[in-house]
Amino acid sequence: MKDLNKIFKAYDIRGIYPDELDTDVARRIGWAFVSFTGAERIVVGRDMRPSSPALVGAFSAGAVAAGAKVVDLGEVSTDALYFASGKLDLPGVMFTASHNPARYNGLKMCREKATPIGSDSGMEEIRRLAMTDEAAGPANAPGEPDVEIHDILAEYAKHCRSFIDVSSLTQLKVAIDAGNGMAGKTVPEVFEALPVTVIPLYFELDGTFPNHPANPIEAENLVDLQETVLEERCDIGIAFDGDADRMFIVDEKGDTVSGSITTALIAERVLRKNPGSSILYNLICSWAVPEVVTENGGRPIRTRVGHSFIKQIMAETGAIFGGEHSAHYYFRDNFRADSGMIAALFVLEALSSFEGPLSEMLEPYDRYFQSGEINSEVGDQAAVIDQLKANYADGKQDLSDGLTVEYEQWWFNCRASNTEPLLRLNLEARTEDLMVAKRDEVLGVIRGGKVGT
């Protein structure tokens, strides 16, 4: 059998199909997931990747063999799967590789009420069970199990709209790039009841990603959206990743907006309705986020990166909202799950209430200068982190997620990717010149003297 250690990550499963993740592995995981949760029914969704139907069929066969009934949502976004898990009170599995290229696929798993399963909450036990002989099942196991089909999209759309005052929205012109991902299916369902004009880009579901990768965190994948915003004179541009759980913004000038700024904006609006609440932000967010939360009477709580960790802390603290610099946004009243769609609606509501363009509305949150996330492929990630620790020993160091080093005028975080063989650098400074200088300095260490972005 294949090496499951390669595909089981900190908070999901992800690998190349069929070299690392095939139908045999999917069937094993289906059996292991049901055995671990003890569920009599589970809910399953998938994205638009060509490999997803076969993997879902095999997973469902394993789940049925373990004694569970499968509720199949069909093609949905990841946040719709989380909503279904919460609404139906069932453990759930989403087949997606999010922003990864077409040759990848994966699974995001949760317990009832979208409670996360991660490295410290069941992922290792599921991996162990999937490797047993019992998980393999009989050689003549049926390939296509009997499942219950359930269409969740109408309920999901209504739920998303419930987070805002739809009547307050104005006639905004919104360009939306679905990247041939699942937003192409969910956006029409959610936006049909809204008084906005949508300029759609790449709404056709196509898991080969013929136009550009569904990874809006990379600047080159936002070019089409930026051009459309300018050509169509849109009020805002919105981009979703492949499984539509992340949401990115482009302002009316075509400039990109960081996830930290969006987190600060939504946090302020949430605190207006829920004064004194706790707000989560991860350790690569801008200094501006905890500042805005504090200024608006909230309690900022810093977390490590990753949805399973954030959802767990949200449950422990009762936090009402959480944001990540990578554009994941979590809502307590969304079963503590992340939703790019709900975040987008919050931004549209805010823009509708502001007498001016989006760029002006965001100015109060844009306080510092950020490098953006810079990826480097290195041979020995641990050795590089150790070198950074030694080089910046005079700064305040935090090892809770990679290495964070903070000084009075600047800070950086360098951490290993949970899904790719990369080191990720995020750096922020109080001036642009300092940001550029320190960015190049730190990258020089990471890349062994080879600097460049």
N, C-alpha and C positions, 0 to 999 in steps of 0.2 A: 504494500500500500504506500501511498505518498507520505511525505514527511509533513505531518500536521504542524510541527513546530514552526515551519516557515510561514504559515498563513494565519496562525492565531496571534493576533496583536493585543495591545493593551486594552482596547475597548471595542474591537470588532474582528472579523475574519476577512482576509483579503488576499487574493493571489491571482496568478495568470491562469486563464482557462484555455485548454484543459490540462496544461502541464502541471500545475500545482493544485488546482481546484477543479474536480470533475464530478460526474454524476455519482460515482462510488463514494467519494468524500462527502458529497451533499447528502446522500442517503444515510451515511454513518452519522453525520451531524444531526439530521432529523431525528434519528432514533435516540441519540445522546441528549438532544435538547428536551425531548418529552420525558426521557428517563430522569433527567436532572430536575425538571420543573414539577413532574408528577401531574401534569395537566391532562384533563380529559378532552379539552378543546384548545386549539391554538389558532392564531390568525397569521396569515402569510401574505406579503405583498412583494412586488418585483418592479424593477425599472425596465427600461426599453432596450437593454443590451441583448444582442442576438442569443447569448448563452443563457439568459435568465429563465426562459420557459423550461428548458431541459433540467436545469438545476433545481427549480421549484418542484417539478414533477418528481425528481429523485428524492429530494428532501421530504416531500409530502408522503412518499411511499415509506420512508424510514419512520416518519412520525406516526403513520397509521399502524405500522408494524409494532410500534411501542405502545399502542393502545389509545391514541388520540384521534379526535375528529379534526379535520383541517378546514378552516374557514378561509377561503381564497378571495383576496381583494382584487386580484388581477394587477394591472399596471397602475401604480400609485406613486406618490412622492413619499419620502421617508417620514415627513411630519404627518402625513395622512395615516401611515401605518401606526405611528405612535398614538395618534388620536383614536384609531380603531382599538388599539390595545387598551387604552383608557376607558373608552365608551363601552366596550364589550366586556371589560374586565378579564381579558385573556392575555396570556403570554404571546409575544409577537416576534416575527422574524421578517426582516426586509432584505431582499436580495438586491444588492447594489454595490458598485465600487466607487460611488460618488463621483469625484472629479477625475479619477484615473482613466487612462486610455482604454479603448474598446476591448483590448485583449484581456483586461482584468474583470473579475467579478468578486463578490464577497457577501457577507451576511452581517447585519446589525441586529442584535438580539436584545429582548427585554422581557421582564416578567409582567405579571398583571399590572394594570394602571401605568404602563410604560416605565416601570422601575428598571433601571439599567442593569445590564450584566456586563461586568468588566473583569480585569485581571484579578481583582481582589474580591469579586462577588459572583464567581461561578464559571468564568471562562476556562480556567485550568481544569475544573472538574468535567466540563463538557468535552474538552480536548481528550482527557483521559478516557472517558466513556466511549468516545468516537473511535478510539484505537482498539477497543476490545473485539474479540471474535463475534460476540453477540450482536454488535452494531452492524456487522457486515450483512447479516441476514442470509436467507437461503439463496442459492445461486439462481433459482428460477423465480425470484421475487418479482411481482408485477411492476411494470414501469409507470403506470398511470393510475393512481388511487382515486377512489370516489371522494369528492370534496364538495363542500358547501360553498356556493358562489355568493358573495356579498358585495354590493356596491355601496361604498361608504362616502363617495365624493360629495353628494348633496348635503349630508349631515356635516361633513368636514368643512365645506364652504360656509355654511351657516355659523358654525362654531368659530371659524376665523373672523368673520365679520362682527361677531358679538363682542370683540375686544375694543371696538371703536364705535363712535357715534357716526353711523353712515350718513345721517342727515346733515352732518357738518361738513362733508366733503364738497369741494368746489369743482368746477369743470376743468380739471387738470388734464394736461396732455402728457401721457406717460409712454415712453419707449421701454419695452420689456424684451430682453434677450433670454430666451429659454435654453439656448445652446443645444437644441434638439433633444433636450432632457425632459424630465417629468413635469416641469413647470408648463410645458406646452399643453399638458392636459389639465392641470389644476388651475392655472391662471384664468382661462375662460370660465370655469365653473365659479370661481370666487368673484371675479370682476364683472360678471354679467349684471349684477345688481347694483353696481357702483356708478355714480355720475361722472365717470372719467373716460377720456378717449385713449384707447390703447393702440400704440403702434407696435405690432408684433414682429419680432425677429426670431426665426428658426424655431417655430412652434411645432414643426413636424417631428414626431417621435422617431429618432434614428440613432440607435446605439453605436453606429460606426462614426458618429460625429463628423459629418462631411464638411461642415463650415469652419468650425474651430473647436478645440477641446473645451469641454464643459467645466472649465476651471477658472472662474473669474478672478481669482486672486493673482493670476499672472496677467500683467498689464497688456500683453499682446492680444489676449482673448477679449478685451473690452473695446478694442479699436472700432469694431463695427457699431457697437452701441454708442460710443462717443460721437462717431460721425452722424449717426441717425439723430441723436439729440440735437446736434447743431443744425443739420439740414432741415429737420422738421420743426425746429424751434420748440422743443419739448420743455416742460417744466422740470422734468426729472427723467433719469434713465435708471432702470433696475435690471440687474442680471442675477440669475440663479445658477447654481451648479447642477451637475447631472441628476442628482436625486432630489433637488429643490429644497434641501434643508438649510442651505446657506443663501444669503441675500446680500448683494453688493449694490452700491449707489454711485451714480454719476450725476453731477450737478448740471445746471442749465448751461454752463460754460464748457461742458465736456470734461471737467476735472473729476478724478476719482475721489471718493470719500472713504476714509479708513473705517474699519470695523469699530475702532475705539470711539470715533466721533459719533457713529450711529448708536453705540452702546450708551454714551453719555446723553444723547438726545432722548432716547427711549426711557432711560432711567429717570430723567427729570420729569417727563410726562407721567410716568407711573407713580412717582412720588407725590405729584399733585393730587392724585386720587387716593393715594395710600400713604399719608404722611408718616414719617418715622420708620418706614419699612427697611429691611435689609436688602441690599443689592450686591450680587456677586460679580466679580470681574476677574479674568485670569491674569497670570503674572506677566504676560506680554502686552497687556493693554497700556495705553498711554497714562501718564501721571494725571491727565485731565479727568479720567473717569472717576477715581475716588474723590478728587477735588469737587467735581460737580455733584456727586452724591452727598458729600458732606455739606456743601453749600445749600442744598435743598432739603436738609434735615434728615437725610437717610443715613444708614449705617453701611459703609462699604466693607465687603469681605473679600479678601484676595484668595484665589484658588489656583491650583495647577491646571494645565491644559487638558481638555478631553471631556466628552459629554458624560461618561459614566461617573467621573469624579465630581463634576459640577452638579449633576442631578442628585447625587448622594448628599453633598453639602447643602444643597437647596432644601432637601428633606429634613436634614438635621437642624438647620437654622430657621426654617420657615421663610426664607428669602422669597420675595415676590417676583424678582426678575434677575436674570444673569446674562452677561454678554461676554463674548470672546472676540479678540482682535481679528480672528480668522473668519468672522461674520456668522458665527452661530449665536442665536439669541433664544434664551430659555424663559418660559413663563410658568409661574406657579399654577395658574388656572388653566394651563394646557397640560395638566398631569406632569408638570415640571419638565416637559420635553421642549426641545428646540423646534422653532418653526420660522423659516425664512418668510413665509407668507404673512404670518401675524406681524412680524417685524416690519415688512413692507407697508402693511396697512397703518401701523403706528406712524410711520414716516409721512405717508400721504395725509393722514389726519393732521399732523403737525404743520405740514406745508399749507394745508387749506386754511389754517387759522392764522397764518403769518402774512402780513402785508408786505411782501417783498419776495425776491427770488430765493431759491434754496441755498445758494452760496452765502447770502447774507444771514439767513437763519442759522447756518452752521458755524458762523464766525466765533461765537462765544465758546465753542467747544474745541476749536482748532488752536491750541495754545502752544504746542511744541513741534519739534521737527523730527519726523520719523523716517527710518531707513526703508520701511516696508520689510516684508519677510524675504530674506535672501538665502537661497539654498546652495549648499556646496557638497559635492560628493567627495568623501575622504576615505582613505584606506583604513584608518584606525580611529574611530570616533572617540573612544575613551582616552586615547593618548592626546588628542587635540584638546579635549576638555581639561585634562590635567595641565597642559601647557598654558591654557587660558587662565586657569586658577593660579598658576605660578606667576604669570605676567601681570595679573591684576590683583595681587594679594593685598594691596593697600586699600582696595575698595570693600564695601559691605557685600559679602557673598552669601548666596542662598542656593542650596542644592536640592530643593524640593522638586524641581522639574528641570533637568539639565543644570546649567549654571547661570545664575543671575548675579550680576555685579552692578552695584549702584554707587554712584558718586553724587556730589552736590549738583553738578551741572549736566550729568548724563548717566545713562545706564544701558546695559545690554543683557540679553538672554540668548544663550546658545544651547540648543537641545536637539536630540536625535529625533527624527521623524518616527512615528509609530507605524507608518504604512509604506515608507520608501527608504532606501539606503542613503539618507541625506542628513546633514547637520543644518539646522535652520537658525539663522541669526535675525534677531530683532533688536534695534537700537534706537534710542531717542535722546535728544539733547535740547537744551534751552535756546540754542542758536543754530542756524542752518550750517554755518561754517564749521562749528564744533561737531555737528552730526556727521558731516561729510568726512572730516578728518578722522574721527574715531571709527566711523564705519570702515574706512579703508585700512586703518591700523589693525582693527580686530580681524578683518577679512584676511589681511596679510598673515596673521598667525594661523588662522583656520586653513588657509590654502597653501601654507608653506612658502609665503613670500609672493605668491601670485595673486594680485589684487584685481578685482573687476566685478561688475554686477551683471 
